Amino acid sequence: MYEHFFQCPYCWAEISMLMDPSVNQQTYIEDCEVCCNPIEIQTQFENDGLTGFQATEIGQ
């Protein structure tokens, strides 16, 4: 597993997320652990390294 820290696009709190680098590209919805708003997460891995990450508000 790969741990990544980022800021919530709603409340700007720093949160962490565990991601599976065995899946090259993923898009999914995860609730912020602080404000509970839904965040769309997009990840991209190459050779088990994170090469792309985006966390956006739903509907933006």
OpenMM code with the backbone's topology and positions (N, CA, C; nanometers):
from openmm import Vec3, app, unit

residues = "MET TYR GLU HIS PHE PHE GLN CYS PRO TYR CYS TRP ALA GLU ILE SER MET LEU MET ASP PRO SER VAL ASN GLN GLN THR TYR ILE GLU ASP CYS GLU VAL CYS CYS ASN PRO ILE GLU ILE GLN THR GLN PHE GLU ASN ASP GLY LEU THR GLY PHE GLN ALA THR GLU ILE GLY GLN".split()
positions = [
    Vec3(0.0840, -0.1186, 0.0000),
    Vec3(0.0000, 0.0000, 0.0000),
    Vec3(0.0881, 0.1245, 0.0000),
    Vec3(0.0320, 0.2309, -0.0489),
    Vec3(0.1028, 0.3578, -0.0622),
    Vec3(0.0237, 0.4644, 0.0124),
    Vec3(0.0852, 0.5367, 0.1050),
    Vec3(0.0167, 0.6427, 0.1794),
    Vec3(0.0491, 0.7773, 0.1162),
    Vec3(-0.0562, 0.8563, 0.0925),
    Vec3(-0.0397, 0.9884, 0.0312),
    Vec3(-0.1138, 1.0921, 0.1161),
    Vec3(-0.0496, 1.2046, 0.1431),
    Vec3(-0.1092, 1.3145, 0.2192),
    Vec3(-0.1497, 1.4246, 0.1226),
    Vec3(-0.2680, 1.4841, 0.1456),
    Vec3(-0.3172, 1.5929, 0.0606),
    Vec3(-0.4160, 1.6772, 0.1392),
    Vec3(-0.4542, 1.7916, 0.0827),
    Vec3(-0.5518, 1.8796, 0.1481),
    Vec3(-0.6903, 1.8557, 0.0905),
    Vec3(-0.7894, 1.8511, 0.1797),
    Vec3(-0.9288, 1.8391, 0.1379),
    Vec3(-0.9664, 1.9647, 0.0585),
    Vec3(-1.0316, 1.9501, -0.0570),
    Vec3(-1.0700, 2.0671, -0.1352),
    Vec3(-1.1860, 2.1470, -0.0739),
    Vec3(-1.2483, 2.0950, 0.0300),
    Vec3(-1.3577, 2.1656, 0.0972),
    Vec3(-1.3089, 2.2412, 0.2214),
    Vec3(-1.2474, 2.1670, 0.3152),
    Vec3(-1.2122, 2.2265, 0.4453),
    Vec3(-1.0619, 2.2540, 0.4586),
    Vec3(-0.9830, 2.2131, 0.3617),
    Vec3(-0.8380, 2.2347, 0.3558),
    Vec3(-0.7597, 2.1619, 0.4646),
    Vec3(-0.8238, 2.0701, 0.5349),
    Vec3(-0.7525, 1.9904, 0.6347),
    Vec3(-0.6588, 1.8936, 0.5629),
    Vec3(-0.5428, 1.8671, 0.6226),
    Vec3(-0.4518, 1.7686, 0.5652),
    Vec3(-0.4998, 1.6298, 0.6071),
    Vec3(-0.5226, 1.5459, 0.5098),
    Vec3(-0.5663, 1.4092, 0.5356),
    Vec3(-0.4747, 1.3130, 0.4604),
    Vec3(-0.4778, 1.1879, 0.4993),
    Vec3(-0.3973, 1.0874, 0.4311),
    Vec3(-0.4885, 0.9787, 0.3768),
    Vec3(-0.4377, 0.9112, 0.2767),
    Vec3(-0.5147, 0.8058, 0.2138),
    Vec3(-0.4202, 0.6926, 0.1755),
    Vec3(-0.4633, 0.5704, 0.1984),
    Vec3(-0.3878, 0.4540, 0.1539),
    Vec3(-0.4375, 0.4136, 0.0158),
    Vec3(-0.3441, 0.3949, -0.0767),
    Vec3(-0.3801, 0.3593, -0.2137),
    Vec3(-0.3056, 0.2327, -0.2555),
    Vec3(-0.3641, 0.1601, -0.3482),
    Vec3(-0.3078, 0.0353, -0.3985),
    Vec3(-0.2319, 0.0625, -0.5283),
    Vec3(-0.0977, 0.0570, -0.5273),
    Vec3(-0.0212, 0.0864, -0.6486),
    Vec3(-0.0267, -0.0247, -0.7543),
    Vec3(-0.0897, -0.1382, -0.7228),
    Vec3(-0.0996, -0.2456, -0.8216),
    Vec3(-0.2035, -0.2148, -0.9293),
    Vec3(-0.2885, -0.1141, -0.9067),
    Vec3(-0.3869, -0.0705, -1.0059),
    Vec3(-0.3340, 0.0591, -1.0664),
    Vec3(-0.3038, 0.0583, -1.1975),
    Vec3(-0.2379, 0.1726, -1.2610),
    Vec3(-0.3180, 0.3022, -1.2545),
    Vec3(-0.4472, 0.2984, -1.2852),
    Vec3(-0.5311, 0.4181, -1.2814),
    Vec3(-0.6588, 0.3876, -1.2065),
    Vec3(-0.6984, 0.4816, -1.1198),
    Vec3(-0.8213, 0.4656, -1.0430),
    Vec3(-0.8940, 0.5988, -1.0346),
    Vec3(-1.0257, 0.5937, -1.0332),
    Vec3(-1.1108, 0.7085, -1.0033),
    Vec3(-1.2196, 0.6581, -0.9101),
    Vec3(-1.2338, 0.7241, -0.7957),
    Vec3(-1.3354, 0.6822, -0.6997),
    Vec3(-1.3710, 0.7988, -0.6089),
    Vec3(-1.4757, 0.7806, -0.5285),
    Vec3(-1.5254, 0.8823, -0.4360),
    Vec3(-1.4911, 0.8384, -0.2942),
    Vec3(-1.4345, 0.9310, -0.2175),
    Vec3(-1.3977, 0.9050, -0.0775),
    Vec3(-1.4438, 1.0263, 0.0044),
    Vec3(-1.5057, 1.0031, 0.1194),
    Vec3(-1.5467, 1.1139, 0.2052),
    Vec3(-1.4275, 1.1653, 0.2856),
    Vec3(-1.4209, 1.2974, 0.3041),
    Vec3(-1.3174, 1.3576, 0.3876),
    Vec3(-1.3376, 1.3097, 0.5308),
    Vec3(-1.2291, 1.2697, 0.5958),
    Vec3(-1.2389, 1.2204, 0.7334),
    Vec3(-1.2634, 1.3314, 0.8343),
    Vec3(-1.2521, 1.4589, 0.7922),
    Vec3(-1.2736, 1.5720, 0.8822),
    Vec3(-1.4123, 1.6324, 0.8615),
    Vec3(-1.4444, 1.6730, 0.7376),
    Vec3(-1.5717, 1.7432, 0.7126),
    Vec3(-1.6789, 1.6548, 0.6489),
    Vec3(-1.6435, 1.5323, 0.6113),
    Vec3(-1.7361, 1.4315, 0.5571),
    Vec3(-1.7901, 1.4633, 0.4176),
    Vec3(-1.7379, 1.5640, 0.3497),
    Vec3(-1.7809, 1.5931, 0.2128),
    Vec3(-1.7180, 1.4928, 0.1161),
    Vec3(-1.7894, 1.4598, 0.0062),
    Vec3(-1.7359, 1.3621, -0.0899),
    Vec3(-1.6292, 1.4245, -0.1797),
    Vec3(-1.5181, 1.3535, -0.1958),
    Vec3(-1.4062, 1.3984, -0.2776),
    Vec3(-1.3863, 1.2969, -0.3898),
    Vec3(-1.3741, 1.3468, -0.5134),
    Vec3(-1.3403, 1.2581, -0.6236),
    Vec3(-1.1882, 1.2442, -0.6281),
    Vec3(-1.1408, 1.1219, -0.6184),
    Vec3(-0.9979, 1.0919, -0.6170),
    Vec3(-0.9601, 1.0268, -0.7493),
    Vec3(-0.8562, 1.0795, -0.8125),
    Vec3(-0.8013, 1.0190, -0.9341),
    Vec3(-0.6537, 0.9940, -0.9097),
    Vec3(-0.6112, 0.8693, -0.9321),
    Vec3(-0.4710, 0.8340, -0.9101),
    Vec3(-0.4138, 0.7666, -1.0336),
    Vec3(-0.2837, 0.7802, -1.0479),
    Vec3(-0.2127, 0.7117, -1.1547),
    Vec3(-0.0781, 0.6653, -1.0997),
    Vec3(-0.0495, 0.5367, -1.1187),
    Vec3(0.0762, 0.4769, -1.0733),
    Vec3(0.1519, 0.4228, -1.1932),
    Vec3(0.2836, 0.4303, -1.1834),
    Vec3(0.3704, 0.3704, -1.2839),
    Vec3(0.4910, 0.3118, -1.2113),
    Vec3(0.5199, 0.1849, -1.2340),
    Vec3(0.6295, 0.1150, -1.1666),
    Vec3(0.6199, 0.1292, -1.0147),
    Vec3(0.5003, 0.1124, -0.9612),
    Vec3(0.4708, 0.1215, -0.8178),
    Vec3(0.4959, 0.2594, -0.7571),
    Vec3(0.5137, 0.3627, -0.8406),
    Vec3(0.5300, 0.4999, -0.7916),
    Vec3(0.4125, 0.5857, -0.8347),
    Vec3(0.3695, 0.6747, -0.7494),
    Vec3(0.2580, 0.7644, -0.7793),
    Vec3(0.3044, 0.8700, -0.8790),
    Vec3(0.2415, 0.8740, -0.9974),
    Vec3(0.2782, 0.9711, -1.1002),
    Vec3(0.1699, 1.0757, -1.1222),
    Vec3(0.0502, 1.0526, -1.0692),
    Vec3(-0.0571, 1.1505, -1.0825),
    Vec3(-0.1568, 1.1357, -0.9690),
    Vec3(-0.2003, 1.2491, -0.9149),
    Vec3(-0.2989, 1.2486, -0.8067),
    Vec3(-0.3821, 1.3751, -0.8167),
    Vec3(-0.5140, 1.3604, -0.8074),
    Vec3(-0.6031, 1.4758, -0.8069),
    Vec3(-0.7183, 1.4493, -0.7114),
    Vec3(-0.7462, 1.5474, -0.6247),
    Vec3(-0.8594, 1.5397, -0.5319),
    Vec3(-0.9457, 1.6620, -0.5565),
    Vec3(-1.0681, 1.6418, -0.6035),
    Vec3(-1.1549, 1.7540, -0.6403),
    Vec3(-1.2913, 1.7417, -0.5748),
    Vec3(-1.3569, 1.8577, -0.5603),
    Vec3(-1.4934, 1.8596, -0.5116),
    Vec3(-1.5836, 1.7920, -0.6138),
    Vec3(-1.6873, 1.7255, -0.5670),
    Vec3(-1.7842, 1.6641, -0.6566),
    Vec3(-1.8624, 1.7755, -0.7266),
    Vec3(-1.8742, 1.7630, -0.8578),
    Vec3(-1.9487, 1.8619, -0.9349),
    Vec3(-1.8648, 1.9788, -0.9814),
    Vec3(-1.7360, 1.9768, -0.9573),
    Vec3(-1.6467, 2.0865, -0.9992),
    Vec3(-1.5766, 2.0500, -1.1268),
] * unit.nanometer
topology = app.Topology()
chain = topology.addChain("A")
for resn in residues:
    res = topology.addResidue(resn, chain)
    for name in ("N", "CA", "C"):
        topology.addAtom(name, app.Element.getBySymbol(name[0]), res)
